[in-house]
């Protein structure tokens, strides 16, 4: 069976290793756990796995376990019977039923509640489940592929993820490398996205100058491929020249490389004097109490994390070292939910 890469672009050594593993794993029915940072393209890799498998002609059904409220996720996965809960006005099949014969992709499985993890384990072991509110067990023939940007072994150690489920999912581990480790793939992808957005906007395709390309290669790309794609779309809108120079790049990239603009010329960034703890004098100078002062600091950090992650809440939560649900609660409490 031919290998289908589902739009994954690049020719770096680390990506070739991923393709090599993909070719070996795709023809099997083994459970796969895909790991990698947010924005690396984990869903593209899982789609490639499905389309290169014997199940290619059957459904591919993805579900983001971190994007659906806990109380609704069980119904989304397994379906429900009419009258099973308020507003269940008709019987509804779940994603496992819809994926029968094909592949179900459990994205962000590290966000799943422990009580629901038990039911996923049962499907993996027994190939059966029950709809919410049902008394009848249903059999299902699906290949389960999961993905996460969390360290599940650390989650197991912290008792936030079931150890038995982790080992059932981690039969075949596949890791998608971050963009910063893919070398010239950065330029290949930048050129691809540039061509796509220029065509959409009916403008002449432009290119990166050698200096700008060098900065792209050195930048850390914390948002990975997703950040690069969004950035190239922005350039096609804002830049008038046919060649992108370093001056067209945002201050974020210059700062990441330890440089700043001074009169249009790159200069070393100023050396930080180091972290300084706030003092009582800082609170008094702002005319605040302790709670208001801490709230302002927290809001500033929340905004910075959202800015650095391009508004992607999963990644912002990672930067802050908190759960996505905790981040969302804080944003709602501070009336920042729309930020």
C-alpha positions in Angstrom: 0.0 0.0 0.0 1.3 3.4 -1.0 2.3 5.8 1.8 0.0 8.9 1.9 1.5 11.9 3.7 -1.7 13.9 3.9 -0.1 17.2 3.2 2.8 16.9 5.6 5.6 18.9 3.9 9.3 18.7 4.4 12.4 16.6 3.8 14.5 17.0 7.0 16.2 13.9 8.5 13.8 13.9 11.5 10.7 14.1 9.3 12.1 11.2 7.1 12.3 9.1 10.2 8.7 9.9 11.0 7.7 8.8 7.5 9.8 5.6 7.9 7.9 4.8 11.1 4.6 5.7 9.4 5.2 3.2 6.6 5.8 0.4 9.1 2.9 1.2 11.4 0.1 2.2 9.0 -0.7 -1.3 7.6 -1.2 -2.7 11.1 -4.1 -2.3 13.5 -2.0 -1.5 16.5 -2.9 1.4 18.8 -0.8 4.5 18.2 0.0 7.4 20.6 1.2 10.5 18.8 3.1 13.1 20.9 4.4 16.5 20.0 4.1 20.2 20.9 1.0 22.2 20.0 1.0 23.2 16.3 3.3 20.5 15.0 0.6 18.9 12.9 -0.3 15.8 14.9 -3.8 15.5 13.2 -2.1 15.5 9.8 0.1 12.7 10.9 -2.9 10.7 12.1 -4.8 11.3 8.9 -1.7 10.0 7.0 -1.8 6.9 9.2 -5.4 6.3 8.4 -5.2 7.0 4.6 -2.1 4.7 4.4 -3.9 1.8 6.2 -6.2 -1.0 5.2 -9.0 1.1 6.7 -8.5 4.0 4.3 -11.9 3.4 2.6 -13.7 3.6 6.0 -14.5 6.6 8.2 -11.9 8.7 9.9 -13.5 10.4 12.9 -11.5 12.9 15.0 -12.6 14.3 18.3 -10.8 16.9 20.5 -11.1 15.7 24.0 -10.0 19.0 25.4 -12.5 21.1 23.5 -15.7 19.4 24.7 -17.0 19.9 28.3 -16.5 16.8 30.5 -20.2 16.3 31.0 -20.8 16.1 27.2 -17.8 14.2 26.1 -19.1 10.8 27.1 -22.2 11.3 25.0 -20.1 12.6 22.1 -17.9 9.5 22.2 -20.5 6.8 22.9 -23.8 8.3 21.9 -27.0 8.4 24.1 -30.5 7.0 24.2 -33.6 9.2 24.0 -34.4 10.5 27.5 -31.0 9.7 28.9 -30.6 13.2 30.2 -32.3 16.6 29.8 -32.6 17.7 26.1 -31.8 14.1 24.9 -34.9 14.2 22.7 -33.8 11.5 20.3 -31.3 8.6 20.2 -28.0 9.7 18.9 -24.9 7.6 17.8 -21.5 8.6 19.2 -18.2 9.0 17.4 -17.2 5.3 18.1 -20.3 4.1 16.2 -19.6 6.6 13.4 -16.0 5.3 13.1 -17.0 1.6 12.9 -14.6 -0.1 10.5 -12.3 2.9 10.4 -10.2 5.0 12.7 -11.1 7.2 15.6 -8.7 9.9 16.6 -8.7 11.0 20.3 -6.9 14.3 20.2 -5.7 15.9 23.4 -6.5 12.7 25.3 -4.4 14.0 28.3 -7.3 16.3 29.0 -9.8 13.5 29.5 -11.4 13.0 32.9 -10.3 9.9 34.9 -13.8 8.5 35.1 -14.1 8.5 31.3 -10.6 7.0 30.8 -12.0 3.8 32.3 -14.6 3.5 29.5 -12.0 4.1 26.8 -9.9 1.3 28.4 -12.9 -1.0 28.1 -13.3 -0.2 24.4 -9.6 -0.9 23.8 -9.7 -4.2 25.7 -13.2 -5.6 24.9 -14.1 -3.7 21.7 -17.5 -2.8 23.2 -19.3 0.1 24.8 -22.7 1.3 25.9 -24.5 4.5 24.9 -25.4 6.8 27.8 -28.7 5.7 29.2 -28.6 2.3 27.5 -28.6 -1.2 28.9 -27.4 -3.0 25.8 -23.7 -3.4 25.0 -22.5 -2.7 21.4 -19.5 -4.1 19.6 -17.3 -1.8 17.5 -14.4 -2.4 15.2 -12.2 0.7 15.2 -8.5 1.5 15.3 -7.8 3.9 18.1 -5.2 6.6 17.6 -4.6 9.1 20.4 -2.5 12.3 20.5 -1.3 14.7 23.3 1.1 17.5 23.9 1.4 16.5 27.5 3.9 14.2 29.1 1.6 11.3 29.9 4.2 9.5 31.9 4.4 12.5 34.2 0.6 12.7 34.3 0.5 9.0 35.3 3.0 9.7 38.1 0.9 12.6 39.3 -2.2 10.3 39.2 -4.0 12.4 36.6 -3.9 9.7 33.9 -4.5 6.0 34.3 -1.4 3.9 34.0 -3.2 0.9 32.5 -4.7 3.2 29.8 -1.4 4.8 29.1 0.2 1.4 28.3 -2.7 0.3 26.2 -2.5 3.5 24.1 1.3 3.6 23.9 1.7 0.3 21.9 3.3 2.3 19.1 4.6 5.7 20.2 5.2 8.2 17.4 6.7 11.7 18.1 6.3 14.6 15.8 9.4 16.9 16.1 9.0 20.7 16.8 9.5 23.0 13.8 12.7 24.4 15.3 14.3 20.9 14.9 13.4 20.5 11.3 16.1 22.8 9.7 15.4 23.7 6.1 11.8 22.4 6.4 11.1 25.9 7.8 12.0 27.6 4.5 10.2 24.9 2.5 7.0 25.4 4.6 7.3 29.2 4.5 7.6 29.1 0.7 4.6 26.7 0.5 2.4 28.9 2.7 3.5 32.0 0.9 2.5 30.6 -2.4 -0.9 29.4 -1.1 -1.8 32.8 0.4 -0.5 34.8 -2.5 -2.6 32.8 -4.8 -5.7 33.3 -2.6 -5.1 37.0 -2.5 -4.3 37.2 -6.2 -1.0 38.9 -5.6 2.4 38.2 -7.1 4.4 35.6 -5.1 7.3 37.1 -3.1 10.3 35.5 -1.4 12.5 35.8 1.7 15.8 37.6 1.5 18.8 35.5 2.6 19.0 37.5 5.9 15.3 37.1 6.6 15.6 33.3 5.8 18.5 33.1 8.2 16.4 34.7 11.0 13.6 32.2 10.2 16.0 29.3 10.7 17.3 30.7 14.0 13.9 31.7 15.5 12.5 29.1 18.0 8.9 29.0 16.5 7.1 28.2 19.8 3.8 27.9 17.9 5.4 25.5 15.4 3.9 25.0 11.9 0.7 26.7 13.0 2.6 29.8 13.9 4.5 29.8 10.7 1.4 29.5 8.6 -0.4 32.3 10.4 2.8 34.5 10.1 3.1 33.9 6.3 -0.6 34.9 5.9 0.1 38.1 7.8 3.1 38.9 5.6 1.0 38.4 2.4 -1.4 41.0 3.7 0.9 43.6 5.2 4.0 43.6 3.0 4.2 45.5 -0.2 7.6 44.5 -1.4 8.4 41.5 -3.5 11.3 40.5 -1.2 10.8 40.1 2.6 13.7 41.7 4.5 14.6 41.5 8.2 12.9 44.9 8.7 9.6 43.3 7.7 9.8 40.8 10.6 8.1 41.5 13.9 10.0 42.5 17.0 9.1 39.1 18.6 11.5 37.4 16.2 14.2 39.9 16.8 13.8 39.6 20.6 14.0 35.8 20.4 17.3 36.0 18.5 18.7 38.4 21.2 18.6 41.5 18.9 16.5 44.6 18.6 16.0 47.4 16.1 17.9 50.6 16.5 17.6 53.0 13.6 16.7 50.0 11.4 19.9 48.2 12.1 20.1 45.0 14.2 21.7 45.5 17.6 22.3 43.2 20.5 19.4 43.2 22.9 20.1 44.8 26.3 21.2 42.5 29.0 18.6 41.9 31.6 19.5 42.9 35.1 17.6 39.8 36.3 14.4 39.2 38.1 13.4 41.6 40.9 10.7 40.6 43.4 8.0 43.2 43.9 8.3 45.1 47.2 5.8 46.8 49.4 6.9 50.1 47.9 5.6 48.9 44.5 2.1 48.2 46.0 2.0 51.6 47.7 3.3 53.4 44.6 0.3 52.0 42.7 -2.1 52.8 45.5 -3.3 49.2 45.6 -4.0 46.5 48.1 -2.3 43.1 47.9 -5.2 41.4 46.1 -5.5 44.1 43.4 -1.7 44.1 42.9 -1.6 40.3 42.5 -4.7 40.4 40.2 -3.0 42.9 37.9 0.2 40.8 37.8 -1.9 37.7 36.9 -3.8 39.5 34.2 -0.6 40.8 32.6 0.9 37.2 32.6 -2.3 35.8 31.1 -2.3 38.4 28.3 1.4 37.7 27.6 0.9 34.0 27.4 -2.1 34.4 25.0 0.0 36.8 22.9 2.9 34.4 22.7 0.7 31.5 21.8 -1.3 33.5 19.2 -4.4 33.0 21.2 -4.2 29.2 21.3 -5.4 28.4 24.8 -3.8 25.0 25.1 -0.4 26.4 24.4 -1.0 29.5 26.6 -1.9 27.1 29.5 1.4 25.2 28.8 3.4 28.4 29.0 1.8 29.2 32.3 2.1 25.7 33.7 -1.6 25.3 34.3 -4.4 23.2 32.9 -6.5 24.5 30.0 -9.6 24.4 32.1 -7.9 26.5 34.8 -6.9 29.1 32.2 -10.4 29.3 30.9 -11.8 29.8 34.4 -9.3 32.6 35.1 -10.2 34.3 31.8 -13.9 34.1 32.6 -13.4 35.5 36.1 -11.4 38.4 34.7 -13.9 39.0 31.8 -11.1 38.1 29.3 -12.9 35.1 27.7 -13.0 36.9 24.4 -9.3 37.8 24.4 
